[in-house]
């Protein structure tokens, strides 16, 4: 059944349109047309002149939300809760992210994502952040969970039947030959939580690494004569980088520097969201220790950052307000660029004929007032 959405403006992923309407049918964008070309036989849903319709956000790093951590509840129910919470903030596509854990936990997470393929359409696949990470740069990851690749791990990591598998690994913990094996099996490999040298990071890129997870955080920094992983990430034109734009993980000046240094379209936003996003509790457990949420951040009792308390709509507004990035470019950083980073740029990130009808309505304060996943009004659920 056709649905027509009208608002003050429509951002189609490339340009901002006025006096246009979206025609949606069977979960996809049927067309974007001038208002005077909308067939009279179709009913129109008017969103208001102060509303802009934009492509739905795609978040490639979602650890949890709504008081649920994916590691602790790797089930359809857990994924439904996380997805429902993040829809409030404009995320219509996501990779639920498993923080370094045992092989059995990885199996459960992969099974949950496979089972959720039909009933949680926001789930685009899975992000396995570890456990093949550096013990020198663990961040909040439990060092006891970190390990090298073992027999059967490549088969396990590449076992998802539907959707994208993104794996974050450390080039100083995984050999270039194993990276090649992973990529040949369809796994998208990013580098992160690594103390790798510039040279090792370059070798990993040559072996098939596509990008870098939460740039600047938990990786070897730039030094005068040792560019490190950060230097490699900024230098390599073809690589993708994710940024956590909460004002705590990365200084705004470095966020701005990354956008300037990288090729156009190669920087995308992630939230690294934890259960606190959309939740009601001031703390949550992780690896048996209590993580406290305060001042927009999550910390353990040693003051180590534990993911973020960030939603995607806030991330978009943060890079505009803190870094002076054009709003439309910030929207692309949350929608089109992450979709392209995982090979889904031909179906997500634009409001264009043939694309999935994943749509967000933003008011003139740039906050979410409504969202649709495959043409279904998620605020009505």
Beta strands, then each sheet from edge to edge (+ up, - down):
strand 1: 3-6
strand 2: 9-11
strand 3: 16-18
strand 4: 20-25
strand 5: 28-34
strand 6: 44-46
strand 7: 52-55
strand 8: 57-62
strand 9: 64-65
strand 10: 68-69
strand 11: 91-99
strand 12: 123-129
strand 13: 164-169
strand 14: 188-191
strand 15: 211-212
strand 16: 240-244
strand 17: 267-270
strand 18: 283-286
strand 19: 289-294
strand 20: 297-299
strand 21: 305-308
strand 22: 359-362
strand 23: 368-373
strand 24: 376-377
sheet 1: 5+ 4- 1+ 6+
sheet 2: 3+ 2- 7- 22+ 23- 24+
sheet 3: 8+ 11+ 12+ 13+ 14+ 15+ 16+ 17+
sheet 4: 9+ 10-
sheet 5: 18+ 19- 20+ 21-
end
